[in-house]
Amino acid sequence: MKNNLLLAFQSNWVSLLVSIVIIGILVFLAKKRVGFGARVFIALGLGLLAGIVFNTFKLDYKSVSTIGTIYVNLIKMMVMPLVFVLVINSISSLASMTHLRKLGVKTILWFLSTTGVAALIGLIVALVVDPGNGIKAVVPKDFKVREVPTFSQVILDLVPSNPISDMAAGKVVPVLIFAIFIAVAIVHISSRKPESVEPVKQFMKSATDVLHQVIKYVIRLTPYGVYALIGAMAAKYGLETLAPLVKIIIASYIALILHFVFVFGGLVSFVAKVNPIKFFRKAYPTIAVAFTTRSSYATLPVNLEVITKRLRVSPRIASFVAPLGATMNFNGCGGVWPAVVAIFVARVYNVPLEITDYIVLILVSVISSVGVAGVPGPAAISTTVVLTAMGLPLEGMGLVLGVEAVIDMGRTAVNATGTTVTALLVADSEGEFDRAAFDRDEEDELELASA
């Protein structure tokens, strides 16, 4: 007993010492003014290496996991205040309700169309790679199919009954709707008595400035958070867990990368008419944080800062598109992933599919991406809906549990980047994209050098 306790104690201290050394390296790089993006990339590599070492030698990685959790919690801390304040700021600055409707239609159309294309790419890649080939249908014992909420339950969950309680519970959509009601009321009153709501608008603008400054503080911790999150992930799963399902990992990431490069890159190049390489470089903080936190909501504060400060999109467009995107833009979770899983499950269970099944897959992926807006675990729900619509066994979802977390990193990065792209496209169409500032060659690292 004493020997076991001693080994656990020593194991924990070894992992803690490794973390201290790596964090020291990252601090040193910051002091030497190594670029923010480079430090995040280095942190990711160090975290992967450390995690594999922890897993190989069975070392306790709780200290690493704790650092990652602290970073994620600090980001999540900002989500509710940002959603509430920025949505009110965004909508109350609009000239009329007609403008609001136009922005909403453009944004949602981009979300849905890119999700449909993502599902098509996922379908084609899965058919080519054939990730289910050679896999036996053995479902993990702890697998439980996610229950698909009824339409009435989805609607009820969207309507705020107690905004304060919803904020405390982390329910973004009801808070978003509550903020929209307040903002619409401000617009309505402004048309008749603008002086009566001016103090409210000024307060919201001041609150926005304060929140942006807090975001800057948190963003500076990103390299350390990335190291800890990737390190804990690699330590938990290790290489042996991923080996049997490597083909579904490959298929998923090929589809995600194709969508990322060709769809996002194409829209940026040919619709917004900006340099895609420069765009992706500027959007890198969003991509890195989404990849490591695996949460669109947690990425929201960083994405807002990226869209406004690096991409030079007006705060009004950013404050409208970004919160909505975190809620219902699921190119990765609702497009690529259900398509890959559906083909995988059909192969494993030897279920033949026809062209009509493929059409159903794409259409249901697009529709379900709207239906699961605000529902926890959108990837699981979307996949459940798609498998049910295609008549495939839901138990097949259990086969991918071992790699789902690894793929979720790429899915979330695609989701968040899709929101960033949409914000640029909508801003460009509305004349609220500062192209000259975007094209400047200076390194605007989210103003990380300034307090």
QUIWO-V228060 format. One record per pair of residues at least 12 apart in sequence whose C-alpha atoms are under 7 Angstrom apart, sorted by sequence separation. I is the first residue (numbers start at 1). J is the second residue. D is the distance in whole Angstrom. If there is no record, write none. Layout:
[[I,J,D] [I,J,D]]
This chain:
[[163,175,6] [26,39,7] [286,299,7] [369,382,7] [160,174,5] [304,318,6] [368,382,6] [158,173,6] [159,174,6] [160,175,7] [163,178,7] [158,174,5] [286,302,6] [286,303,5] [365,382,7] [368,385,7] [160,178,7] [304,322,6] [286,306,7] [365,386,6] [300,322,7] [339,361,7] [364,386,6] [283,306,6] [300,323,7] [361,386,6] [300,326,7] [282,310,6] [282,311,7] [297,326,6] [296,326,5] [335,365,6] [334,365,6] [357,390,6] [334,369,5] [330,369,6] [328,369,6] [328,370,6] [15,59,7] [338,382,7] [15,60,7] [19,64,7] [328,373,5] [333,378,7] [334,379,6] [338,383,5] [342,387,6] [15,61,6] [327,373,6] [333,379,4] [346,392,7] [12,59,7] [16,63,6] [327,374,6] [11,59,5] [12,60,5] [15,63,7] [334,382,6] [338,386,7] [11,60,5] [12,61,7] [345,396,5] [230,292,6] [229,292,6] [226,292,6] [256,332,7] [333,411,6] [332,411,4] [256,336,7] [332,412,6] [255,336,7] [332,414,6] [219,302,7] [331,414,6] [332,415,5] [331,415,5] [252,337,7] [330,415,5] [215,301,7] [329,415,6] [80,167,6] [331,418,7] [252,340,7] [329,419,7] [84,175,7] [88,179,6] [92,183,5] [80,172,7] [84,176,6] [87,179,6] [88,180,6] [91,183,6] [92,184,7] [83,176,6] [87,180,7] [91,184,7] [88,182,7] [92,186,6] [325,419,5] [84,179,5] [88,183,5] [92,187,5] [322,419,6] [321,423,6] [318,423,6] [317,423,7] [317,427,6] [313,424,6] [307,420,6] [294,408,6] [313,427,6] [89,204,6] [294,409,5] [89,205,7] [131,247,5] [296,412,6] [131,248,5] [292,409,6] [295,412,6] [291,409,4] [294,412,5] [314,432,5] [85,204,6] [291,410,6] [313,432,6] [314,433,6] [131,251,7] [296,416,6] [313,433,5] [291,412,6] [312,433,6] [313,434,6] [86,208,7] [129,251,6] [290,412,6] [291,413,5] [312,434,5] [85,208,7] [290,413,5] [126,251,6] [312,437,7] [125,251,6] [287,413,5] [290,416,7] [312,438,6] [311,438,6] [125,255,6] [286,416,7] [287,417,6] [122,255,5] [121,255,6] [310,444,6] [310,446,7] [309,446,6] [121,259,7] [306,446,7] [118,259,6] [75,218,7] [74,218,7] [268,421,7] [272,425,6] [71,225,5] [173,327,7] [256,410,7] [260,414,7] [252,407,7] [272,428,6] [68,225,5] [253,410,7] [264,421,7] [67,225,7] [249,407,6] [256,414,7] [68,228,5] [242,402,7] [67,228,6] [68,229,5] [241,402,7] [242,403,6] [65,228,6] [64,228,5] [65,229,7] [64,231,7] [65,232,5] [64,232,6] [61,232,6] [61,235,7] [43,223,6] [47,227,4] [51,231,4] [55,235,4] [43,224,7] [46,227,6] [47,228,6] [50,231,6] [51,232,6] [54,235,5] [55,236,7] [40,222,7] [44,226,6] [48,230,6] [52,234,6] [40,223,5] [43,226,6] [44,227,5] [47,230,5] [48,231,5] [51,234,4] [52,235,6] [55,238,6] [39,223,6] [43,227,5] [47,231,4] [51,235,4] [40,226,7] [44,230,6] [48,234,6] [52,238,6] [23,224,6] [173,374,6] [172,374,7] [137,348,6] [132,344,5] [136,348,7] [137,349,7] [118,331,6] [131,344,6] [132,345,7] [135,348,6] [107,321,7] [122,336,4] [126,340,5] [133,347,7] [115,330,6] [121,336,7] [122,337,7] [132,347,5] [133,348,7] [115,331,4] [119,335,4] [123,339,5] [127,343,7] [132,348,5] [114,331,6] [118,335,5] [119,336,5] [122,339,5] [123,340,6] [126,343,6] [79,297,7] [111,329,5] [118,336,5] [122,340,5] [79,298,7] [115,334,7] [116,335,6] [115,335,5] [119,339,6] [72,293,7] [79,300,7] [76,298,5] [79,301,6] [75,298,6] [78,301,7] [72,298,7] [90,316,4] [90,317,7] [220,448,7] [90,319,5] [90,320,6] [87,319,6] [216,448,7] [86,319,5] [87,320,6] [148,381,6] [146,380,7] [146,381,6] [83,323,6] [120,362,6] [119,362,6] [116,362,6] [119,365,7] [37,284,7] [37,285,7] [116,365,7] [145,394,7] [116,366,5] [115,366,6] [112,366,6] [143,398,5] [139,395,7] [139,396,7] [140,398,6] [139,398,5] [140,399,7] [139,399,5] [138,399,7] [110,422,6] [107,422,7] [107,426,7] [106,426,7] [36,445,7]]
